[in-house]
Amino acid sequence: MKMRKTKQEIIYNDVEIVDAAAEGMSIAKVDGMVIFVPFVVPGDVVDIKLFKKKKNYAEGRAIALKQPSPKRVALQCPHFGVCGGCKWQNMNYQDQVVYKQKQVKDNLERLGGIDTSSMRNICGSENIYYYRNKLEYTFSTKRWRTDEEMKATTPEERMADPGALGFHIPSLFDKVLNIEHCALQADPSNAIRLAVRDYAIEHQFPFYDIRNHTGFLRNIVIRNSSIGEWMVVVIVAEERQEWLDPLLDFIRQQFPQITSLQYIINSKMNDSYTDLDVVTYYGKDHIVEEMVGYQGNKTLRFKINPKSFFQTNSAQAQRLYSFVAEFANLQGSETVYDLYTGTGTIALFLAAQCKKVVGIEYVEEAIADAKVNAQYNGFNNTEFYAGDMAKVLTADFINEHGKPDVVITDPPRAGMHEKVVEQLLATEAPKIVYVSCNPATQARDLQLLSAKYEVIQIQPVDMFPHTQHVENVVELKLKIQEK
């Protein structure tokens, strides 16, 4: 390994990538210094150009691949390395899940002091491409071009370009990469996006400029379910039916698979739409997803509207919830609390196996969805409440609704509020099943819960192939308290 140092840059030659790290990065080590490098695979030998150097670590990018790792595979996406979504797509999937399991193990042991001897092998995804049931695309006048695209176009051509329909460039809120093909959602997802883009360009519909807040077309959301239903939501900046109606008619005619075609008028300064009205232009105001209950007990059906949260990998969600049910080991007489219940998917997955489920969630619209889906599936043993978890889950609430025999908790990436952990310790439910999308914050919470609980089983689940993200399910049992 050699180092070249010019006036403004440092380049290390022939450096081996030795490990995978958080946030989709990989690790190289030079003279005891850790260098984080994106879009490379452990086992690669590369030249690295540094762009940030701190006291104990540095960040760089690979500028030349000298020797490819045996863990490398051919790319399925033409946008890899620019899009930023599938940072591990160049790594063999069997190696991806090894590093994900290692990520869970390292976080639990180092941050939480957890004994991981009870950890099972990670549950990988059967489908590693076209597994998502939802994608959101953005229209933008600020099209991002690679260096090659810049060289291949003139300033005049770039000025005349109407813009892009695709994904935001990481860390650049106003730059959007024009997506030609995404390998994450099944057909006709790509065809719908391309057809809408071409129609808009042909009819000179202005794409949105997020900096100046001008333009018409803002976003398009495409959702589908495992039973073949498709939803398309077009989001525009102003109510111009002379443009919108022909566009929606075109989408409906070109794609008869669509069962729900809707639109939203968003004149706000940001792209969020959960507080806006949704108008159904054609078909239903929702799609339906099906999921087989634990051990095939009952087929559940979920109504999903444009604002509903639902796990974006339906097949893996079924496996994830099955592990939750297995760890809960319900016998039919239990009161179950489902914290951070969302739209109630886990609560409804367990409802047939227990006496009562009490779900709590901050988002009121999600609780409304949960109630609708409980009624839709014929459950009358579920209760759902909206509010800040730290304020709702109190001793008075538990006295009113009954002490839980089992607590399911599936918090956001930030983990549980300290007051929620304190209340769980005070409640002393015999069992807690903790589902997490962030092993680091889960480890922190498990360390706090270890005052009264011991870890029984650990089950990582890969919901998002080609990304660094991983879910983890932990079964906790109340320790026998000494008198």
Secondary structure as the mmCIF struct_conf table of DSSP 4:
data_model
#
loop_
_struct_conf.conf_type_id
_struct_conf.id
_struct_conf.beg_label_comp_id
_struct_conf.beg_label_asym_id
_struct_conf.beg_label_seq_id
_struct_conf.end_label_comp_id
_struct_conf.end_label_asym_id
_struct_conf.end_label_seq_id
STRN STRN1 LYS A 2 LYS A 5
BEND BEND1 LYS A 7 GLN A 8
STRN STRN2 ILE A 10 ALA A 20
HELX_RH_3T_P HELX_RH_3T_P1 ALA A 22 GLY A 24
STRN STRN3 MET A 25 VAL A 30
TURN_TY1_P TURN_TY1_P1 ASP A 31 GLY A 32
STRN STRN4 MET A 33 PRO A 38
BEND BEND2 PHE A 39 PHE A 39
TURN_TY1_P TURN_TY1_P2 PRO A 42 GLY A 43
STRN STRN5 VAL A 45 LYS A 53
BEND BEND3 LYS A 55 ASN A 56
STRN STRN6 TYR A 57 GLN A 67
TURN_TY1_P TURN_TY1_P3 PRO A 70 LYS A 71
STRN STRN7 ARG A 72 ARG A 72
BEND BEND4 GLN A 76 GLN A 76
TURN_TY1_P TURN_TY1_P4 PRO A 78 VAL A 82
BEND BEND5 CYS A 83 CYS A 83
BEND BEND6 GLY A 85 GLY A 85
TURN_TY1_P TURN_TY1_P5 LYS A 87 ASN A 90
STRN STRN8 MET A 91 MET A 91
HELX_RH_AL_P HELX_RH_AL_P1 TYR A 93 GLY A 112
TURN_TY1_P TURN_TY1_P6 SER A 117 SER A 118
STRN STRN9 MET A 119 MET A 119
HELX_LH_PP_P HELX_LH_PP_P1 ARG A 120 ILE A 122
STRN STRN10 CYS A 123 CYS A 123
BEND BEND7 GLU A 126 GLU A 126
BEND BEND8 TYR A 129 TYR A 130
STRN STRN11 ARG A 132 ARG A 132
BEND BEND9 ASN A 133 ASN A 133
STRN STRN12 LYS A 134 SER A 140
BEND BEND10 THR A 141 LYS A 142
STRN STRN13 ARG A 143 TRP A 144
HELX_RH_AL_P HELX_RH_AL_P2 ASP A 147 ALA A 152
BEND BEND11 THR A 153 THR A 153
HELX_RH_AL_P HELX_RH_AL_P3 PRO A 155 ALA A 160
STRN STRN14 ALA A 164 HIS A 168
HELX_LH_PP_P HELX_LH_PP_P2 ILE A 169 ILE A 169
TURN_TY1_P TURN_TY1_P7 PRO A 170 SER A 171
TURN_TY1_P TURN_TY1_P8 PHE A 173 ASP A 174
STRN STRN15 VAL A 176 ASN A 178
BEND BEND12 GLU A 180 GLU A 180
TURN_TY1_P TURN_TY1_P9 ALA A 183 LEU A 184
STRN STRN16 GLN A 185 GLN A 185
TURN_TY1_P TURN_TY1_P10 ASP A 187 PRO A 188
HELX_RH_AL_P HELX_RH_AL_P4 SER A 189 GLU A 202
TURN_TY1_P TURN_TY1_P11 HIS A 203 GLN A 204
HELX_LH_PP_P HELX_LH_PP_P3 PHE A 205 PRO A 206
STRN STRN17 PHE A 207 PHE A 207
HELX_LH_PP_P HELX_LH_PP_P4 TYR A 208 TYR A 208
STRN STRN18 ASP A 209 ASP A 209
TURN_TY1_P TURN_TY1_P12 ILE A 210 HIS A 213
STRN STRN19 THR A 214 THR A 214
BEND BEND13 PHE A 216 PHE A 216
STRN STRN20 LEU A 217 ASN A 224
TURN_TY1_P TURN_TY1_P13 SER A 226 ILE A 227
BEND BEND14 GLY A 228 GLY A 228
STRN STRN21 TRP A 230 VAL A 236
BEND BEND15 ALA A 237 GLU A 238
HELX_RH_AL_P HELX_RH_AL_P5 GLN A 241 GLN A 254
TURN_TY1_P TURN_TY1_P14 PRO A 256 GLN A 257
STRN STRN22 ILE A 258 ILE A 265
BEND BEND16 LYS A 268 ASP A 271
TURN_TY1_P TURN_TY1_P15 THR A 274 ASP A 275
BEND BEND17 LEU A 276 LEU A 276
STRN STRN23 VAL A 279 GLY A 283
BEND BEND18 ASP A 285 ASP A 285
STRN STRN24 ILE A 287 VAL A 292
HELX_LH_PP_P HELX_LH_PP_P5 GLY A 293 GLY A 293
HELX_RH_3T_P HELX_RH_3T_P2 TYR A 294 GLY A 296
BEND BEND19 ASN A 297 ASN A 297
STRN STRN25 THR A 299 ILE A 304
TURN_TY1_P TURN_TY1_P16 PRO A 306 LYS A 307
BEND BEND20 THR A 312 THR A 312
HELX_RH_AL_P HELX_RH_AL_P6 SER A 314 ALA A 328
BEND BEND21 GLY A 332 SER A 333
STRN STRN26 THR A 335 LEU A 339
TURN_TY1_P TURN_TY1_P17 TYR A 340 TYR A 340
TURN_TY1_P TURN_TY1_P18 GLY A 342 GLY A 344
HELX_RH_AL_P HELX_RH_AL_P7 THR A 345 ALA A 351
TURN_TY1_P TURN_TY1_P19 ALA A 352 GLN A 353
BEND BEND22 CYS A 354 LYS A 355
STRN STRN27 LYS A 356 GLU A 361
BEND BEND23 TYR A 362 TYR A 362
HELX_RH_AL_P HELX_RH_AL_P8 GLU A 364 TYR A 376
TURN_TY1_P TURN_TY1_P20 ASN A 377 GLY A 378
BEND BEND24 ASN A 381 ASN A 381
STRN STRN28 THR A 382 ALA A 386
BEND BEND25 GLY A 387 GLY A 387
HELX_RH_AL_P HELX_RH_AL_P9 MET A 389 VAL A 392
BEND BEND26 LEU A 393 THR A 394
HELX_RH_AL_P HELX_RH_AL_P10 ALA A 395 HIS A 401
BEND BEND27 ASP A 405 ASP A 405
STRN STRN29 VAL A 406 THR A 409
TURN_TY1_P TURN_TY1_P21 ARG A 413 ALA A 414
HELX_RH_AL_P HELX_RH_AL_P11 GLU A 418 THR A 427
BEND BEND28 PRO A 430 PRO A 430
STRN STRN30 LYS A 431 SER A 436
BEND BEND29 CYS A 437 CYS A 437
HELX_RH_AL_P HELX_RH_AL_P12 PRO A 439 LEU A 449
TURN_TY1_P TURN_TY1_P22 SER A 450 LYS A 452
STRN STRN31 TYR A 453 VAL A 461
BEND BEND30 PHE A 464 PHE A 464
TURN_TY1_P TURN_TY1_P23 PRO A 465 HIS A 466
BEND BEND31 THR A 467 GLN A 468
STRN STRN32 GLU A 471 LEU A 478
HELX_LH_PP_P HELX_LH_PP_P6 LYS A 479 GLU A 482
#
